[in-house]
Amino acid sequence: MENFRCQCKKIVCQIEKDTIIIKCRHCKRYIHINTKGIIDIEYKLTSDGDETGLTVVKL
């Protein structure tokens, strides 16, 4: 299992094969997001489609 961190060094989620695991900071439940393969993860400064400040991490 690999910890995936934001650029500020805070752990955002954990990645285990094709599953992304996120822990709710309020109720402490774990959310498992199953995928058919993670291609990349993008860091964006805004939630819209603006490409300013975009960083792509290839997995």
CNS distance restraints for C-alpha pairs under 8 A (distance, minus, plus):
assign (resid   1 and name CA) (resid  14 and name CA) 6.58 0.50 0.50
assign (resid   1 and name CA) (resid  15 and name CA) 5.81 0.50 0.50
assign (resid   1 and name CA) (resid  16 and name CA) 4.73 0.50 0.50
assign (resid   1 and name CA) (resid  17 and name CA) 7.75 0.50 0.50
assign (resid   2 and name CA) (resid  14 and name CA) 5.49 0.50 0.50
assign (resid   2 and name CA) (resid  15 and name CA) 5.20 0.50 0.50
assign (resid   2 and name CA) (resid  16 and name CA) 6.46 0.50 0.50
assign (resid   3 and name CA) (resid  11 and name CA) 6.42 0.50 0.50
assign (resid   3 and name CA) (resid  12 and name CA) 7.74 0.50 0.50
assign (resid   3 and name CA) (resid  13 and name CA) 6.18 0.50 0.50
assign (resid   3 and name CA) (resid  14 and name CA) 4.45 0.50 0.50
assign (resid   3 and name CA) (resid  15 and name CA) 6.42 0.50 0.50
assign (resid   4 and name CA) (resid  11 and name CA) 5.80 0.50 0.50
assign (resid   4 and name CA) (resid  12 and name CA) 5.88 0.50 0.50
assign (resid   4 and name CA) (resid  13 and name CA) 5.39 0.50 0.50
assign (resid   4 and name CA) (resid  14 and name CA) 5.53 0.50 0.50
assign (resid   4 and name CA) (resid  15 and name CA) 6.87 0.50 0.50
assign (resid   5 and name CA) (resid   9 and name CA) 5.33 0.50 0.50
assign (resid   5 and name CA) (resid  10 and name CA) 5.33 0.50 0.50
assign (resid   5 and name CA) (resid  11 and name CA) 4.24 0.50 0.50
assign (resid   5 and name CA) (resid  12 and name CA) 5.29 0.50 0.50
assign (resid   5 and name CA) (resid  13 and name CA) 7.13 0.50 0.50
assign (resid   6 and name CA) (resid  10 and name CA) 5.48 0.50 0.50
assign (resid   6 and name CA) (resid  11 and name CA) 6.34 0.50 0.50
assign (resid   6 and name CA) (resid  12 and name CA) 6.13 0.50 0.50
assign (resid   6 and name CA) (resid  43 and name CA) 7.91 0.50 0.50
assign (resid  12 and name CA) (resid  22 and name CA) 7.19 0.50 0.50
assign (resid  13 and name CA) (resid  20 and name CA) 6.67 0.50 0.50
assign (resid  13 and name CA) (resid  21 and name CA) 5.59 0.50 0.50
assign (resid  13 and name CA) (resid  22 and name CA) 4.84 0.50 0.50
assign (resid  13 and name CA) (resid  23 and name CA) 7.31 0.50 0.50
assign (resid  14 and name CA) (resid  20 and name CA) 5.88 0.50 0.50
assign (resid  14 and name CA) (resid  21 and name CA) 5.03 0.50 0.50
assign (resid  14 and name CA) (resid  22 and name CA) 6.60 0.50 0.50
assign (resid  15 and name CA) (resid  19 and name CA) 5.85 0.50 0.50
assign (resid  15 and name CA) (resid  20 and name CA) 4.75 0.50 0.50
assign (resid  15 and name CA) (resid  21 and name CA) 6.18 0.50 0.50
assign (resid  16 and name CA) (resid  20 and name CA) 6.53 0.50 0.50
assign (resid  16 and name CA) (resid  21 and name CA) 7.67 0.50 0.50
assign (resid  17 and name CA) (resid  37 and name CA) 7.88 0.50 0.50
assign (resid  18 and name CA) (resid  34 and name CA) 6.14 0.50 0.50
assign (resid  18 and name CA) (resid  35 and name CA) 5.31 0.50 0.50
assign (resid  18 and name CA) (resid  36 and name CA) 6.20 0.50 0.50
assign (resid  18 and name CA) (resid  37 and name CA) 5.10 0.50 0.50
assign (resid  18 and name CA) (resid  38 and name CA) 6.32 0.50 0.50
assign (resid  19 and name CA) (resid  32 and name CA) 6.39 0.50 0.50
assign (resid  19 and name CA) (resid  33 and name CA) 5.53 0.50 0.50
assign (resid  19 and name CA) (resid  34 and name CA) 4.55 0.50 0.50
assign (resid  19 and name CA) (resid  35 and name CA) 6.00 0.50 0.50
assign (resid  20 and name CA) (resid  32 and name CA) 5.76 0.50 0.50
assign (resid  20 and name CA) (resid  33 and name CA) 5.02 0.50 0.50
assign (resid  20 and name CA) (resid  34 and name CA) 6.52 0.50 0.50
assign (resid  20 and name CA) (resid  35 and name CA) 7.87 0.50 0.50
assign (resid  21 and name CA) (resid  30 and name CA) 6.56 0.50 0.50
assign (resid  21 and name CA) (resid  31 and name CA) 5.66 0.50 0.50
assign (resid  21 and name CA) (resid  32 and name CA) 4.69 0.50 0.50
assign (resid  21 and name CA) (resid  33 and name CA) 6.39 0.50 0.50
assign (resid  22 and name CA) (resid  30 and name CA) 5.61 0.50 0.50
assign (resid  22 and name CA) (resid  31 and name CA) 5.11 0.50 0.50
assign (resid  22 and name CA) (resid  32 and name CA) 6.60 0.50 0.50
assign (resid  23 and name CA) (resid  28 and name CA) 5.82 0.50 0.50
assign (resid  23 and name CA) (resid  29 and name CA) 5.70 0.50 0.50
assign (resid  23 and name CA) (resid  30 and name CA) 4.40 0.50 0.50
assign (resid  23 and name CA) (resid  31 and name CA) 6.19 0.50 0.50
assign (resid  24 and name CA) (resid  28 and name CA) 4.85 0.50 0.50
assign (resid  24 and name CA) (resid  29 and name CA) 5.42 0.50 0.50
assign (resid  24 and name CA) (resid  30 and name CA) 6.28 0.50 0.50
assign (resid  24 and name CA) (resid  31 and name CA) 7.50 0.50 0.50
assign (resid  38 and name CA) (resid  59 and name CA) 6.98 0.50 0.50
assign (resid  39 and name CA) (resid  58 and name CA) 6.49 0.50 0.50
assign (resid  39 and name CA) (resid  59 and name CA) 6.12 0.50 0.50
assign (resid  40 and name CA) (resid  56 and name CA) 6.69 0.50 0.50
assign (resid  40 and name CA) (resid  57 and name CA) 5.52 0.50 0.50
assign (resid  40 and name CA) (resid  58 and name CA) 4.47 0.50 0.50
assign (resid  40 and name CA) (resid  59 and name CA) 5.53 0.50 0.50
assign (resid  41 and name CA) (resid  56 and name CA) 5.81 0.50 0.50
assign (resid  41 and name CA) (resid  57 and name CA) 5.18 0.50 0.50
assign (resid  41 and name CA) (resid  58 and name CA) 6.64 0.50 0.50
assign (resid  41 and name CA) (resid  59 and name CA) 7.69 0.50 0.50
assign (resid  42 and name CA) (resid  54 and name CA) 6.77 0.50 0.50
assign (resid  42 and name CA) (resid  55 and name CA) 5.68 0.50 0.50
assign (resid  42 and name CA) (resid  56 and name CA) 4.45 0.50 0.50
assign (resid  42 and name CA) (resid  57 and name CA) 6.22 0.50 0.50
assign (resid  43 and name CA) (resid  53 and name CA) 7.83 0.50 0.50
assign (resid  43 and name CA) (resid  54 and name CA) 5.66 0.50 0.50
assign (resid  43 and name CA) (resid  55 and name CA) 5.02 0.50 0.50
assign (resid  43 and name CA) (resid  56 and name CA) 6.28 0.50 0.50
assign (resid  44 and name CA) (resid  50 and name CA) 7.94 0.50 0.50
assign (resid  44 and name CA) (resid  51 and name CA) 7.27 0.50 0.50
assign (resid  44 and name CA) (resid  52 and name CA) 7.54 0.50 0.50
assign (resid  44 and name CA) (resid  53 and name CA) 6.11 0.50 0.50
assign (resid  44 and name CA) (resid  54 and name CA) 4.97 0.50 0.50
assign (resid  44 and name CA) (resid  55 and name CA) 6.83 0.50 0.50
assign (resid  45 and name CA) (resid  52 and name CA) 7.32 0.50 0.50
assign (resid  45 and name CA) (resid  53 and name CA) 6.03 0.50 0.50
assign (resid  45 and name CA) (resid  54 and name CA) 7.17 0.50 0.50
assign (resid  46 and name CA) (resid  50 and name CA) 6.87 0.50 0.50
